[in-house]
Amino acid sequence: RGWLKIAVSAMAARCRLAARFHRVHGANVLLDASATRATRVRSFAHGLCFSQEPLAPGQPFLVEIEEKEPGWCGHLRVGLTALDPQSLDVVPEYSLPDLVNMGDTWVFAITRSHNRVAMDGEEALARGPPGEAFPLIERLRIPRDTLVGRSRPGRYSHILDDLYKTNVLPATARRSRIGVLYAPQPDGTADMHILINGEDMGPSARRLPTARPLYAVVDVFASTKSVRVIPVEYGFPSLQTLCRQVIQQHIVHRLAIDGLDLPLPLRSFCQHE
């Protein structure tokens, strides 16, 4: 049991570190003190960001769109790279095509829909019902609740929540959650998957090398002005998460949390995540 606890703790610590942005980023990016919120402070480019640590197999790097900036054409871009951000002499202006042209990088623009990359003669894989609590991404099972964007509490938040749950709002909307991960394959390579509000878009790129560490790429581009990292728990759920689950099971709606005598951080955690 001792080694299991150590392994789980080590994994949790690694995931907490990966759920932050790297100190190496684009010239127009401003990170907050926790390195979990990235804002493009000027122009529409130079918004390139990376995960602080390489991702583990099946580990999503998940961001929520916090702010939009009208007047620009284009949206958030996400992907993976085998390039170590620390090794970059200059952070490229764009993920597409600049960073991709440097090699060992796979990045896609987020739009209203994505087409999965099918092998020759392969049929589309069933992704399961939209409301499934643990969507199956190849052989990986990840809790959907964290992956789905939520409205902030308000008079009409219950309507917005229902819309987000059915994934009918645009992927580029404020509060949408976009994730990227890689799924190892039997031949030793990996497939890259993009997640939009809990829905697996299918493999966006295939045969990624797994011999080298893979970092998440987030390009805060054009109409996307600010994003924040949403940590996805691994191993055993935290006490905070268990408390939230119990509280949410005994209330009619998240607005009712305002009337509960809870510590402010826990109240915010229950309402907003």
N, C-alpha and C positions, 0 to 999 in steps of 0.2 A: 504493500500500500504506500509505503514511503516514496518509492521511486515513481509511482503513478502520480502522487500529489506534486512531486517535483516537476514531472513532465508536463502536467496540466498547467502548473504555475508558469513554467518557462514558455509554454505556448501562448498563454494569456498575455504575458509580458511582451512577447514578440508581436502579437496582434495589436496591442496598445501602441507600440512604437510604429508599426506599419500604418496605423490609422492616423497618421499625421503627414504633413507635407515636408518634403526635403528642403533643407536650407538653400539648396541650389535651385533657382527658378528664373523665370523670365524677368526682363528689366522693368516691366510695368506691373509686376505682381507685388502686393503687400500682404504679408502673413500676419495674423494676430499673434498674441503672446503664446498661445497654446499650439501654434502651427497647425490648427485644424480648420482655419477659415482663410481662403485665398481670394483676394479682391484685385481686379485689374483697375488701376487707378487712373489710367489715361489711355487714349487711342483705342484701337480695336485689336491690336496684336501684342506680341511680346508677353503673352499670358501663360506660358508653358510652366507646368508644375509636375512634380514626381512624388511618388510615395517615399516616405523617409527610409523605409527598409524594403528589401525585396519581398515579394509575396510568397506565401507558402502555397503548395498545390491546393486548389479548391477554395482559397481564401479570397473573398470579394474585397475589392477596394471600392467603397461606396461613398458617393458624394450627393448632397442635396443642393439644388439650385436655389440660392438665397435671393439674389438680385438680378434683375434684367436691365438692359440699357437699350431703349428703342433707338432706331435710326441706323443700326448696323445690319448688314445682311450676313447671316451665318449663325451657328450655334455651337454649343459645347462639343468638344472632341475628346474621346477617350481611347485608351489602348494600353499596350504593354511594350516595354523595351528591354533588351538585354544589355543596353549601354548603361554603365554606371554614371549617374548624374555628376558624381564627384570628379569624373575624368574629363568632363566637357570643358574645353578651354573657353568657349562662348556658348551660352544657351541660345539655340536657334530662335528666330523670330516666330516661326510657325511649326506646328507639329506636322502639318500637311502643306507642302511636301518636304520641307527642310529636314526635319528630324527623321522622317521615314527614309529619305534619300541617303542618310548616313548609314543605313543598314541595320538589320536585326531589330527593327521597330515595326509595330503593327498598330495603326491608329485609324479610327473611323469617326466621321462626323455623326452626331446624334440628330436624327430627324424624326418624323412621325412614325416611321417604320424602318425595319431592316430586313434584308434578305439573307437567309443563312447560306453558307457555302456547302453545297451538297457534293458528295463524291459521285463519280460516274455511275449511273444506274441506281443511285440511292434515292429512296423516297423520304419525304419529310417525316421527322420523328414526332410522335405525339408528345405534347408538353404537359398534358394533364390539365384539369379544370383550372380556370383563373383563380378561384378562391381556395385552392389547396393550401393547407397550412405549411407544408414542407415540400415545395416544388422539387422535382427530381431533375437535376442538371447532369446528364449522363449518369454517373454513379454517385453523385454528390447530392446530399439532402441538406438544404439550407432553410432556416425559418423565414417565411415570407413576411412576417409582421414588420421586421426592421427594414426590409427591402422596399416596402411600399410607401410612397410619399403620403403625407397627411396634411390636412389643413390645420391652421392654428385655431384654437377654440374661439368660437364666436356664434352669433345668432344662427348662421346658416352652415356651420361647420359639419353638421351631420349629413347634409346634402353633399358637400364637397367630399367628405370621407367616402360616401357610397360611390361617387364618381371615380375617385382614385382607386378604390378597391376593384372596380371593373376595368380600370386602365383605359378610360375613354378620353381623359384629358391629354393634351399633347405631351410628348416626352420632354419637350423643351420648356414646359410651363414652370413657373415658380413653385417650389415645394416638391417637384418631381425628383425622384432618386435614381441615379444612374450608377451602375456598378460594372466592374470588369473583373474577370478571373480567368485562370487557365486550368483545364482539366487534363491530367496525364492520360496518355494512351498506351496500349500494350506494346507499341513499337518503340517506346522510349521518348516520343515527342509529346506535344500537348496541343489541345485546341483552345483557342481563346473565345470566351463567351461574354457578351454584353447583356446586362440585366437592366430593364427599364420598369420601374415601379413593380418589382417582383416578378416580372415576366421574362423568361429566358428567350432571347432573340435567336438562339441557336449559335453554332460555330460561326464566328466572323472571320477567323483565320485558322488555318490548320498547319500542322507539322512545325510548331514552334519548338526551338531547342530548349531542353530542360537541364542541360549540363551547366548552363550559366544562370546566375540569378536573374529574375525577371521583375522589373519595377513597373508600377502603374504609371501611366501618363494621363494627365488631365490638362487640356488646353482651354483656359478660360478665354474663349474667343468671341469676338463680335458682340452679339446681343446678350450673351451670358456675361454678367459683370462680376458675380461673386458666388462661390460655392463653399460648402463646409463638409468636412469628412464625418461620416456617420460610422461609429465603431460597430462591428458585427461580432458578437460574442462567440467564443469557442469553448469547448469543454463544458464544465458545469456552469449553470447560470449563476450570476452574482446575487447576493442578498437583495440588492436594489431591484434587480429584475424580478425576483420572486415576489417582493413586496408589491411591485407594480401589477403583476399578474393577479394577485389576490384582490387588490383594490379594484381593478377593472372588472373583475368578475362580480362585484357587489354594488356596482353603480349602474344607473340607467344610461348616462351619457357623460362624456368627459367634462362637460361644464359643471357637473355636480362635484367634481374634485375641488372646486374653489371653496366649497363650504366645509371641507374636511380639515381637521386640525392636524396638518402634516408639516414637517419641515419644508421650507421653501424649495430646496433643491429636489427633494423627492416629489413634491407637488408638480414642479415644472417638468420633471422626467416623465411622470405619469400622463401629463397633458400633451406634451409635444412630441414624444417619440413613438 
